Each structure stands twice: as C-alpha cells, then as structure tokens.
Amino acid sequence: MFHGGERFWDNIRRLRRTDFYIVVGEPFEVNLGGSTATRKLRMEVLDQIMYQLAALLPGKYRGTYSDLHNAQTHHLAFADPANNNLNRIEQIQELNGHTA
C-alpha cells in the first residue's frame, strides 16, 4: 500500500520533492469455513479486507473505513493472529510519521 503521491504532478512542475510512503501489511487468507459464498458473506469478507487495507493508511485516506473499531476478522486467517494489520496500526503510523 502506498500513499502521499497525490501532489506529485504539482510538485514536479515546481521542482519540489514529493514524499511517498510505502507500507507492507501482514499477509492473510480468506477462510469461509465451508460456508457458501452468498452475496451477504462476500460483502462481509470485502469489508474485512478493506479494513485491513485501511489500517495501513493514515486516517485521512480511509474514507468509509475510517472507524477501525468496526473492523472484524471472522473470515480472515493470519499466520499469527496477533499480527493482523489492525493490531499493527500504531507501529505502521509511527514508521510513516503519521497519526490516526
């Protein structure tokens, strides 16, 4: 996931540096637990994935997924459940010099 490049073209015209930030999140797999992938279930999984991605970004970029307290991980499997992106949010923000 990267952010910070939205001002690139304005900055390049003025010969200014543009700061880009790259964050690599924890890998995960979708696990439906044998359930049929209904429309409702697919939307739940999509929301869970989007919250994981939103956790990698500063608050101003999260949009609909800005309230990370609503995030769940019922259908996501992590190698180490303690290392999901929601649990790493403070560390990620510290590395990028941002706050929530």
Biopython code that builds the backbone (N, CA, C, O; Angstrom):
import numpy as np
from Bio.PDB.StructureBuilder import StructureBuilder

atoms = [
    (1, "MET", "N", (0.854, -1.153, 0.000)),
    (1, "MET", "CA", (0.000, 0.000, 0.000)),
    (1, "MET", "C", (0.916, 1.236, 0.000)),
    (1, "MET", "O", (1.895, 1.286, 0.745)),
    (2, "PHE", "N", (0.601, 2.200, -0.813)),
    (2, "PHE", "CA", (1.376, 3.445, -0.782)),
    (2, "PHE", "C", (0.427, 4.636, -0.743)),
    (2, "PHE", "O", (-0.731, 4.551, -1.153)),
    (3, "HIS", "N", (0.949, 5.736, -0.242)),
    (3, "HIS", "CA", (0.187, 6.979, -0.202)),
    (3, "HIS", "C", (1.154, 8.139, -0.213)),
    (3, "HIS", "O", (2.349, 7.971, 0.030)),
    (4, "GLY", "N", (0.634, 9.307, -0.496)),
    (4, "GLY", "CA", (1.441, 10.514, -0.484)),
    (4, "GLY", "C", (1.767, 11.068, -1.857)),
    (4, "GLY", "O", (2.359, 12.142, -1.962)),
    (5, "GLY", "N", (1.395, 10.358, -2.909)),
    (5, "GLY", "CA", (1.761, 10.798, -4.245)),
    (5, "GLY", "C", (0.761, 11.692, -4.941)),
    (5, "GLY", "O", (0.953, 12.048, -6.103)),
    (6, "GLU", "N", (-0.304, 12.062, -4.249)),
    (6, "GLU", "CA", (-1.349, 12.843, -4.916)),
    (6, "GLU", "C", (-0.885, 14.240, -5.336)),
    (6, "GLU", "O", (-1.525, 14.867, -6.180)),
    (7, "ARG", "N", (0.183, 14.726, -4.779)),
    (7, "ARG", "CA", (0.681, 16.067, -5.155)),
    (7, "ARG", "C", (1.884, 15.991, -6.086)),
    (7, "ARG", "O", (2.536, 17.003, -6.346)),
    (8, "PHE", "N", (2.178, 14.805, -6.584)),
    (8, "PHE", "CA", (3.374, 14.603, -7.395)),
    (8, "PHE", "C", (3.468, 15.576, -8.565)),
    (8, "PHE", "O", (4.484, 16.255, -8.720)),
    (9, "TRP", "N", (2.421, 15.654, -9.394)),
    (9, "TRP", "CA", (2.494, 16.482, -10.599)),
    (9, "TRP", "C", (2.592, 17.967, -10.277)),
    (9, "TRP", "O", (3.287, 18.704, -10.976)),
    (10, "ASP", "N", (1.914, 18.411, -9.239)),
    (10, "ASP", "CA", (2.067, 19.816, -8.825)),
    (10, "ASP", "C", (3.489, 20.084, -8.356)),
    (10, "ASP", "O", (4.075, 21.116, -8.684)),
    (11, "ASN", "N", (4.030, 19.168, -7.600)),
    (11, "ASN", "CA", (5.382, 19.340, -7.073)),
    (11, "ASN", "C", (6.450, 19.249, -8.157)),
    (11, "ASN", "O", (7.427, 19.997, -8.122)),
    (12, "ILE", "N", (6.284, 18.366, -9.097)),
    (12, "ILE", "CA", (7.300, 18.203, -10.148)),
    (12, "ILE", "C", (7.390, 19.453, -11.010)),
    (12, "ILE", "O", (8.475, 19.822, -11.461)),
    (13, "ARG", "N", (6.250, 20.111, -11.243)),
    (13, "ARG", "CA", (6.268, 21.358, -12.024)),
    (13, "ARG", "C", (7.035, 22.457, -11.300)),
    (13, "ARG", "O", (7.622, 23.335, -11.931)),
    (14, "ARG", "N", (7.025, 22.402, -9.979)),
    (14, "ARG", "CA", (7.716, 23.415, -9.178)),
    (14, "ARG", "C", (9.077, 22.914, -8.683)),
    (14, "ARG", "O", (9.727, 23.557, -7.858)),
    (15, "LEU", "N", (9.489, 21.764, -9.199)),
    (15, "LEU", "CA", (10.763, 21.142, -8.823)),
    (15, "LEU", "C", (10.859, 20.908, -7.309)),
    (15, "LEU", "O", (11.900, 21.130, -6.690)),
    (16, "ARG", "N", (9.755, 20.460, -6.746)),
    (16, "ARG", "CA", (9.713, 20.132, -5.319)),
    (16, "ARG", "C", (9.703, 18.619, -5.143)),
    (16, "ARG", "O", (9.235, 17.870, -6.001)),
    (17, "ARG", "N", (10.218, 18.210, -4.035)),
    (17, "ARG", "CA", (10.227, 16.782, -3.690)),
    (17, "ARG", "C", (8.830, 16.352, -3.224)),
    (17, "ARG", "O", (8.129, 17.108, -2.551)),
    (18, "THR", "N", (8.445, 15.147, -3.589)),
    (18, "THR", "CA", (7.180, 14.569, -3.124)),
    (18, "THR", "C", (7.498, 13.369, -2.257)),
    (18, "THR", "O", (8.200, 12.454, -2.687)),
    (19, "ASP", "N", (6.987, 13.371, -1.043)),
    (19, "ASP", "CA", (7.197, 12.247, -0.146)),
    (19, "ASP", "C", (6.165, 11.160, -0.421)),
    (19, "ASP", "O", (4.961, 11.415, -0.413)),
    (20, "PHE", "N", (6.647, 9.956, -0.663)),
    (20, "PHE", "CA", (5.800, 8.776, -0.829)),
    (20, "PHE", "C", (6.016, 7.880, 0.371)),
    (20, "PHE", "O", (7.115, 7.819, 0.922)),
    (21, "TYR", "N", (4.982, 7.194, 0.769)),
    (21, "TYR", "CA", (5.070, 6.265, 1.887)),
    (21, "TYR", "C", (4.589, 4.900, 1.413)),
    (21, "TYR", "O", (3.533, 4.776, 0.793)),
    (22, "ILE", "N", (5.373, 3.892, 1.714)),
    (22, "ILE", "CA", (5.026, 2.525, 1.347)),
    (22, "ILE", "C", (4.928, 1.702, 2.624)),
    (22, "ILE", "O", (5.827, 1.724, 3.464)),
    (23, "VAL", "N", (3.827, 0.979, 2.755)),
    (23, "VAL", "CA", (3.608, 0.127, 3.926)),
    (23, "VAL", "C", (3.244, -1.266, 3.427)),
    (23, "VAL", "O", (2.375, -1.427, 2.570)),
    (24, "VAL", "N", (3.915, -2.258, 3.972)),
    (24, "VAL", "CA", (3.605, -3.641, 3.637)),
    (24, "VAL", "C", (2.868, -4.246, 4.820)),
    (24, "VAL", "O", (3.392, -4.292, 5.933)),
    (25, "GLY", "N", (1.672, -4.701, 4.577)),
    (25, "GLY", "CA", (0.857, -5.279, 5.637)),
    (25, "GLY", "C", (1.117, -6.760, 5.808)),
    (25, "GLY", "O", (1.862, -7.379, 5.048)),
    (26, "GLU", "N", (0.489, -7.302, 6.815)),
    (26, "GLU", "CA", (0.593, -8.727, 7.092)),
    (26, "GLU", "C", (-0.241, -9.512, 6.081)),
    (26, "GLU", "O", (-1.367, -9.118, 5.776)),
    (27, "PRO", "N", (0.290, -10.609, 5.562)),
    (27, "PRO", "CA", (-0.489, -11.424, 4.630)),
    (27, "PRO", "C", (-1.605, -12.173, 5.361)),
    (27, "PRO", "O", (-1.477, -12.518, 6.536)),
    (28, "PHE", "N", (-2.680, -12.411, 4.655)),
    (28, "PHE", "CA", (-3.797, -13.166, 5.225)),
    (28, "PHE", "C", (-4.502, -13.927, 4.113)),
    (28, "PHE", "O", (-4.319, -13.645, 2.929)),
    (29, "GLU", "N", (-5.298, -14.884, 4.515)),
    (29, "GLU", "CA", (-6.107, -15.654, 3.587)),
    (29, "GLU", "C", (-7.570, -15.523, 3.973)),
    (29, "GLU", "O", (-7.899, -15.320, 5.142)),
    (30, "VAL", "N", (-8.433, -15.640, 2.994)),
    (30, "VAL", "CA", (-9.865, -15.649, 3.261)),
    (30, "VAL", "C", (-10.254, -17.082, 3.602)),
    (30, "VAL", "O", (-9.912, -18.021, 2.883)),
    (31, "ASN", "N", (-10.968, -17.235, 4.699)),
    (31, "ASN", "CA", (-11.409, -18.551, 5.151)),
    (31, "ASN", "C", (-12.912, -18.491, 5.419)),
    (31, "ASN", "O", (-13.355, -17.914, 6.412)),
    (32, "LEU", "N", (-13.682, -19.090, 4.529)),
    (32, "LEU", "CA", (-15.135, -19.068, 4.679)),
    (32, "LEU", "C", (-15.634, -20.198, 5.576)),
    (32, "LEU", "O", (-16.829, -20.273, 5.862)),
    (33, "GLY", "N", (-14.753, -21.064, 6.017)),
    (33, "GLY", "CA", (-15.145, -22.141, 6.915)),
    (33, "GLY", "C", (-16.165, -23.082, 6.304)),
    (33, "GLY", "O", (-17.013, -23.626, 7.010)),
    (34, "GLY", "N", (-16.088, -23.275, 4.999)),
    (34, "GLY", "CA", (-17.014, -24.175, 4.331)),
    (34, "GLY", "C", (-18.366, -23.568, 4.003)),
    (34, "GLY", "O", (-19.218, -24.247, 3.432)),
    (35, "SER", "N", (-18.581, -22.320, 4.346)),
    (35, "SER", "CA", (-19.860, -21.658, 4.064)),
    (35, "SER", "C", (-19.991, -21.346, 2.581)),
    (35, "SER", "O", (-18.999, -21.138, 1.882)),
    (36, "THR", "N", (-21.224, -21.317, 2.120)),
    (36, "THR", "CA", (-21.498, -20.913, 0.747)),
    (36, "THR", "C", (-21.290, -19.409, 0.630)),
    (36, "THR", "O", (-21.705, -18.641, 1.498)),
    (37, "ALA", "N", (-20.644, -19.001, -0.453)),
    (37, "ALA", "CA", (-20.333, -17.584, -0.647)),
    (37, "ALA", "C", (-21.559, -16.831, -1.144)),
    (37, "ALA", "O", (-21.681, -16.558, -2.338)),
    (38, "THR", "N", (-22.453, -16.499, -0.245)),
    (38, "THR", "CA", (-23.625, -15.707, -0.588)),
    (38, "THR", "C", (-23.219, -14.253, -0.788)),
    (38, "THR", "O", (-22.098, -13.861, -0.463)),
    (39, "ARG", "N", (-24.120, -13.473, -1.315)),
    (39, "ARG", "CA", (-23.842, -12.042, -1.514)),
    (39, "ARG", "C", (-23.505, -11.369, -0.185)),
    (39, "ARG", "O", (-22.568, -10.575, -0.114)),
    (40, "LYS", "N", (-24.261, -11.681, 0.866)),
    (40, "LYS", "CA", (-24.017, -11.085, 2.175)),
    (40, "LYS", "C", (-22.641, -11.475, 2.709)),
    (40, "LYS", "O", (-21.925, -10.631, 3.248)),
    (41, "LEU", "N", (-22.271, -12.732, 2.566)),
    (41, "LEU", "CA", (-20.975, -13.199, 3.043)),
    (41, "LEU", "C", (-19.834, -12.549, 2.263)),
    (41, "LEU", "O", (-18.818, -12.166, 2.844)),
    (42, "ARG", "N", (-20.003, -12.427, 0.953)),
    (42, "ARG", "CA", (-18.972, -11.759, 0.139)),
    (42, "ARG", "C", (-18.786, -10.309, 0.569)),
    (42, "ARG", "O", (-17.658, -9.818, 0.609)),
    (43, "MET", "N", (-19.873, -9.622, 0.891)),
    (43, "MET", "CA", (-19.772, -8.233, 1.355)),
    (43, "MET", "C", (-19.068, -8.156, 2.712)),
    (43, "MET", "O", (-18.273, -7.245, 2.943)),
    (44, "GLU", "N", (-19.350, -9.099, 3.605)),
    (44, "GLU", "CA", (-18.669, -9.135, 4.906)),
    (44, "GLU", "C", (-17.172, -9.335, 4.713)),
    (44, "GLU", "O", (-16.364, -8.651, 5.342)),
    (45, "VAL", "N", (-16.805, -10.269, 3.846)),
    (45, "VAL", "CA", (-15.386, -10.538, 3.581)),
    (45, "VAL", "C", (-14.726, -9.315, 2.960)),
    (45, "VAL", "O", (-13.617, -8.942, 3.341)),
    (46, "LEU", "N", (-15.403, -8.696, 2.009)),
    (46, "LEU", "CA", (-14.868, -7.490, 1.375)),
    (46, "LEU", "C", (-14.629, -6.389, 2.404)),
    (46, "LEU", "O", (-13.581, -5.743, 2.393)),
    (47, "ASP", "N", (-15.589, -6.178, 3.286)),
    (47, "ASP", "CA", (-15.409, -5.167, 4.334)),
    (47, "ASP", "C", (-14.226, -5.503, 5.231)),
    (47, "ASP", "O", (-13.462, -4.614, 5.607)),
    (48, "GLN", "N", (-14.068, -6.772, 5.577)),
    (48, "GLN", "CA", (-12.950, -7.163, 6.429)),
    (48, "GLN", "C", (-11.612, -6.913, 5.737)),
    (48, "GLN", "O", (-10.655, -6.464, 6.368)),
    (49, "ILE", "N", (-11.549, -7.205, 4.444)),
    (49, "ILE", "CA", (-10.327, -6.942, 3.675)),
    (49, "ILE", "C", (-10.067, -5.436, 3.592)),
    (49, "ILE", "O", (-8.933, -4.992, 3.769)),
    (50, "MET", "N", (-11.101, -4.660, 3.327)),
    (50, "MET", "CA", (-10.938, -3.212, 3.209)),
    (50, "MET", "C", (-10.479, -2.587, 4.520)),
    (50, "MET", "O", (-9.677, -1.653, 4.504)),
    (51, "TYR", "N", (-10.964, -3.077, 5.645)),
    (51, "TYR", "CA", (-10.489, -2.573, 6.933)),
    (51, "TYR", "C", (-9.009, -2.901, 7.130)),
    (51, "TYR", "O", (-8.270, -2.094, 7.694)),
    (52, "GLN", "N", (-8.572, -4.062, 6.677)),
    (52, "GLN", "CA", (-7.156, -4.414, 6.775)),
    (52, "GLN", "C", (-6.310, -3.442, 5.955)),
    (52, "GLN", "O", (-5.255, -2.998, 6.407)),
    (53, "LEU", "N", (-6.770, -3.116, 4.760)),
    (53, "LEU", "CA", (-6.046, -2.151, 3.919)),
    (53, "LEU", "C", (-6.095, -0.747, 4.517)),
    (53, "LEU", "O", (-5.099, -0.023, 4.497)),
    (54, "ALA", "N", (-7.253, -0.367, 5.046)),
    (54, "ALA", "CA", (-7.403, 0.963, 5.647)),
    (54, "ALA", "C", (-6.465, 1.135, 6.837)),
    (54, "ALA", "O", (-5.981, 2.237, 7.094)),
    (55, "ALA", "N", (-6.209, 0.060, 7.556)),
    (55, "ALA", "CA", (-5.324, 0.137, 8.720)),
    (55, "ALA", "C", (-3.899, 0.500, 8.325)),
    (55, "ALA", "O", (-3.124, 0.962, 9.162)),
    (56, "LEU", "N", (-3.549, 0.298, 7.071)),
    (56, "LEU", "CA", (-2.206, 0.617, 6.590)),
    (56, "LEU", "C", (-2.052, 2.093, 6.208)),
    (56, "LEU", "O", (-0.941, 2.562, 5.960)),
    (57, "LEU", "N", (-3.158, 2.811, 6.164)),
    (57, "LEU", "CA", (-3.155, 4.202, 5.702)),
    (57, "LEU", "C", (-3.415, 5.177, 6.846)),
    (57, "LEU", "O", (-4.028, 4.811, 7.848)),
    (58, "PRO", "N", (-2.948, 6.423, 6.699)),
    (58, "PRO", "CA", (-3.329, 7.461, 7.655)),
    (58, "PRO", "C", (-4.838, 7.699, 7.584)),
    (58, "PRO", "O", (-5.458, 7.445, 6.551)),
    (59, "GLY", "N", (-5.417, 8.177, 8.654)),
    (59, "GLY", "CA", (-6.855, 8.371, 8.771)),
    (59, "GLY", "C", (-7.498, 9.129, 7.631)),
    (59, "GLY", "O", (-8.607, 8.786, 7.222)),
    (60, "LYS", "N", (-6.837, 10.152, 7.101)),
    (60, "LYS", "CA", (-7.464, 10.978, 6.063)),
    (60, "LYS", "C", (-7.681, 10.227, 4.743)),
    (60, "LYS", "O", (-8.420, 10.703, 3.882)),
    (61, "TYR", "N", (-7.053, 9.075, 4.576)),
    (61, "TYR", "CA", (-7.194, 8.293, 3.354)),
    (61, "TYR", "C", (-8.187, 7.141, 3.482)),
    (61, "TYR", "O", (-8.439, 6.449, 2.495)),
    (62, "ARG", "N", (-8.746, 6.918, 4.639)),
    (62, "ARG", "CA", (-9.553, 5.718, 4.882)),
    (62, "ARG", "C", (-10.990, 5.802, 4.405)),
    (62, "ARG", "O", (-11.606, 4.761, 4.175)),
    (63, "GLY", "N", (-11.541, 6.966, 4.249)),
    (63, "GLY", "CA", (-12.914, 7.115, 3.760)),
    (63, "GLY", "C", (-13.924, 6.348, 4.585)),
    (63, "GLY", "O", (-13.981, 6.504, 5.805)),
    (64, "THR", "N", (-14.719, 5.525, 3.931)),
    (64, "THR", "CA", (-15.779, 4.749, 4.577)),
    (64, "THR", "C", (-15.242, 3.853, 5.684)),
    (64, "THR", "O", (-15.965, 3.524, 6.625)),
    (65, "TYR", "N", (-14.006, 3.468, 5.579)),
    (65, "TYR", "CA", (-13.413, 2.525, 6.533)),
    (65, "TYR", "C", (-12.570, 3.234, 7.589)),
    (65, "TYR", "O", (-11.627, 2.649, 8.122)),
    (66, "SER", "N", (-12.895, 4.471, 7.893)),
    (66, "SER", "CA", (-12.099, 5.244, 8.844)),
    (66, "SER", "C", (-12.284, 4.814, 10.290)),
    (66, "SER", "O", (-11.367, 4.981, 11.094)),
    (67, "ASP", "N", (-13.438, 4.267, 10.645)),
    (67, "ASP", "CA", (-13.658, 3.828, 12.021)),
    (67, "ASP", "C", (-13.216, 2.377, 12.170)),
    (67, "ASP", "O", (-14.008, 1.456, 11.970)),
    (68, "LEU", "N", (-11.958, 2.179, 12.521)),
    (68, "LEU", "CA", (-11.393, 0.838, 12.597)),
    (68, "LEU", "C", (-11.958, 0.020, 13.751)),
    (68, "LEU", "O", (-11.707, -1.181, 13.842)),
    (69, "HIS", "N", (-12.720, 0.665, 14.635)),
    (69, "HIS", "CA", (-13.365, -0.083, 15.715)),
    (69, "HIS", "C", (-14.465, -0.997, 15.183)),
    (69, "HIS", "O", (-14.870, -1.934, 15.871)),
    (70, "ASN", "N", (-14.950, -0.742, 13.982)),
    (70, "ASN", "CA", (-15.978, -1.581, 13.366)),
    (70, "ASN", "C", (-15.385, -2.797, 12.645)),
    (70, "ASN", "O", (-16.121, -3.665, 12.177)),
    (71, "ALA", "N", (-14.072, -2.853, 12.558)),
    (71, "ALA", "CA", (-13.413, -3.917, 11.806)),
    (71, "ALA", "C", (-13.519, -5.259, 12.519)),
    (71, "ALA", "O", (-13.457, -5.347, 13.746)),
    (72, "GLN", "N", (-13.680, -6.295, 11.710)),
    (72, "GLN", "CA", (-13.710, -7.660, 12.216)),
    (72, "GLN", "C", (-12.813, -8.518, 11.341)),
    (72, "GLN", "O", (-12.443, -8.122, 10.236)),
    (73, "THR", "N", (-12.469, -9.692, 11.841)),
    (73, "THR", "CA", (-11.595, -10.593, 11.091)),
    (73, "THR", "C", (-12.116, -12.027, 11.097)),
    (73, "THR", "O", (-11.322, -12.965, 11.013)),
    (74, "HIS", "N", (-13.423, -12.218, 11.194)),
    (74, "HIS", "CA", (-14.001, -13.560, 11.287)),
    (74, "HIS", "C", (-13.638, -14.457, 10.111)),
    (74, "HIS", "O", (-13.469, -15.664, 10.288)),
    (75, "HIS", "N", (-13.516, -13.897, 8.930)),
    (75, "HIS", "CA", (-13.276, -14.707, 7.731)),
    (75, "HIS", "C", (-11.866, -14.557, 7.187)),
    (75, "HIS", "O", (-11.588, -14.959, 6.058)),
    (76, "LEU", "N", (-10.967, -13.977, 7.991)),
    (76, "LEU", "CA", (-9.580, -13.813, 7.567)),
    (76, "LEU", "C", (-8.682, -14.659, 8.458)),
    (76, "LEU", "O", (-8.867, -14.718, 9.674)),
    (77, "ALA", "N", (-7.719, -15.304, 7.843)),
    (77, "ALA", "CA", (-6.782, -16.139, 8.597)),
    (77, "ALA", "C", (-5.373, -15.580, 8.436)),
    (77, "ALA", "O", (-4.887, -15.403, 7.318)),
    (78, "PHE", "N", (-4.723, -15.305, 9.562)),
    (78, "PHE", "CA", (-3.357, -14.795, 9.595)),
    (78, "PHE", "C", (-2.436, -15.881, 10.118)),
    (78, "PHE", "O", (-2.850, -16.704, 10.935)),
    (79, "ALA", "N", (-1.194, -15.895, 9.657)),
    (79, "ALA", "CA", (-0.225, -16.866, 10.171)),
    (79, "ALA", "C", (-0.102, -16.718, 11.684)),
    (79, "ALA", "O", (-0.064, -17.706, 12.418)),
    (80, "ASP", "N", (-0.040, -15.476, 12.134)),
    (80, "ASP", "CA", (-0.023, -15.183, 13.566)),
    (80, "ASP", "C", (-1.151, -14.184, 13.813)),
    (80, "ASP", "O", (-1.015, -13.013, 13.457)),
    (81, "PRO", "N", (-2.258, -14.614, 14.410)),
    (81, "PRO", "CA", (-3.414, -13.726, 14.594)),
    (81, "PRO", "C", (-3.088, -12.415, 15.312)),
    (81, "PRO", "O", (-3.775, -11.414, 15.110)),
    (82, "ALA", "N", (-2.058, -12.414, 16.137)),
    (82, "ALA", "CA", (-1.689, -11.188, 16.850)),
    (82, "ALA", "C", (-1.098, -10.149, 15.904)),
    (82, "ALA", "O", (-1.025, -8.971, 16.252)),
    (83, "ASN", "N", (-0.681, -10.565, 14.725)),
    (83, "ASN", "CA", (-0.025, -9.648, 13.786)),
    (83, "ASN", "C", (-0.931, -9.161, 12.672)),
    (83, "ASN", "O", (-0.440, -8.762, 11.616)),
    (84, "ASN", "N", (-2.251, -9.182, 12.879)),
    (84, "ASN", "CA", (-3.080, -8.640, 11.800)),
    (84, "ASN", "C", (-2.869, -7.133, 11.732)),
    (84, "ASN", "O", (-2.430, -6.515, 12.703)),
    (85, "ASN", "N", (-3.178, -6.555, 10.601)),
    (85, "ASN", "CA", (-2.874, -5.137, 10.355)),
    (85, "ASN", "C", (-3.562, -4.204, 11.335)),
    (85, "ASN", "O", (-3.044, -3.123, 11.617)),
    (86, "LEU", "N", (-4.702, -4.589, 11.856)),
    (86, "LEU", "CA", (-5.408, -3.753, 12.830)),
    (86, "LEU", "C", (-4.613, -3.648, 14.129)),
    (86, "LEU", "O", (-4.642, -2.610, 14.789)),
    (87, "ASN", "N", (-3.917, -4.696, 14.496)),
    (87, "ASN", "CA", (-3.106, -4.680, 15.708)),
    (87, "ASN", "C", (-1.792, -3.934, 15.509)),
    (87, "ASN", "O", (-1.154, -3.530, 16.481)),
    (88, "ARG", "N", (-1.389, -3.751, 14.269)),
    (88, "ARG", "CA", (-0.118, -3.090, 13.965)),
    (88, "ARG", "C", (-0.268, -1.611, 13.645)),
    (88, "ARG", "O", (0.717, -0.964, 13.290)),
    (89, "ILE", "N", (-1.453, -1.065, 13.759)),
    (89, "ILE", "CA", (-1.716, 0.292, 13.279)),
    (89, "ILE", "C", (-0.798, 1.349, 13.897)),
    (89, "ILE", "O", (-0.312, 2.225, 13.183)),
    (90, "GLU", "N", (-0.553, 1.286, 15.194)),
    (90, "GLU", "CA", (0.317, 2.282, 15.821)),
    (90, "GLU", "C", (1.740, 2.166, 15.307)),
    (90, "GLU", "O", (2.399, 3.177, 15.069)),
    (91, "GLN", "N", (2.216, 0.947, 15.136)),
    (91, "GLN", "CA", (3.559, 0.734, 14.611)),
    (91, "GLN", "C", (3.676, 1.259, 13.178)),
    (91, "GLN", "O", (4.673, 1.889, 12.825)),
    (92, "ILE", "N", (2.667, 1.000, 12.364)),
    (92, "ILE", "CA", (2.674, 1.442, 10.968)),
    (92, "ILE", "C", (2.689, 2.971, 10.915)),
    (92, "ILE", "O", (3.455, 3.554, 10.148)),
    (93, "GLN", "N", (1.868, 3.609, 11.705)),
    (93, "GLN", "CA", (1.795, 5.072, 11.703)),
    (93, "GLN", "C", (3.094, 5.683, 12.201)),
    (93, "GLN", "O", (3.532, 6.713, 11.689)),
    (94, "GLU", "N", (3.704, 5.067, 13.181)),
    (94, "GLU", "CA", (4.975, 5.569, 13.694)),
    (94, "GLU", "C", (6.057, 5.495, 12.622)),
    (94, "GLU", "O", (6.853, 6.423, 12.480)),
    (95, "LEU", "N", (6.092, 4.405, 11.874)),
    (95, "LEU", "CA", (7.074, 4.256, 10.815)),
    (95, "LEU", "C", (6.899, 5.310, 9.722)),
    (95, "LEU", "O", (7.879, 5.759, 9.129)),
    (96, "ASN", "N", (5.665, 5.699, 9.461)),
    (96, "ASN", "CA", (5.390, 6.692, 8.409)),
    (96, "ASN", "C", (5.324, 8.111, 8.936)),
    (96, "ASN", "O", (5.129, 9.048, 8.162)),
    (97, "GLY", "N", (5.481, 8.287, 10.234)),
    (97, "GLY", "CA", (5.444, 9.631, 10.784)),
    (97, "GLY", "C", (4.073, 10.240, 10.794)),
    (97, "GLY", "O", (3.945, 11.464, 10.742)),
    (98, "HIS", "N", (3.020, 9.414, 10.861)),
    (98, "HIS", "CA", (1.646, 9.898, 10.858)),
    (98, "HIS", "C", (0.948, 9.493, 12.129)),
    (98, "HIS", "O", (1.384, 8.593, 12.847)),
    (99, "THR", "N", (-0.145, 10.177, 12.391)),
    (99, "THR", "CA", (-1.032, 9.802, 13.496)),
    (99, "THR", "C", (-2.392, 9.469, 12.918)),
    (99, "THR", "O", (-2.721, 9.860, 11.798)),
    (100, "ALA", "N", (-3.182, 8.738, 13.702)),
    (100, "ALA", "CA", (-4.532, 8.363, 13.225)),
    (100, "ALA", "C", (-5.333, 9.595, 13.087)),
    (100, "ALA", "O", (-6.500, 9.533, 12.700)),
]
sb = StructureBuilder()
sb.init_structure("model")
sb.init_model(0)
sb.init_chain("A")
sb.init_seg("    ")
for serial, (resi, resn, name, xyz) in enumerate(atoms, 1):
    if name == "N":
        sb.init_residue(resn, " ", resi, " ")
    sb.init_atom(name, np.array(xyz, "f"), 0.0, 1.0, " ", f" {name:<3s}", serial, name[0])
structure = sb.get_structure()
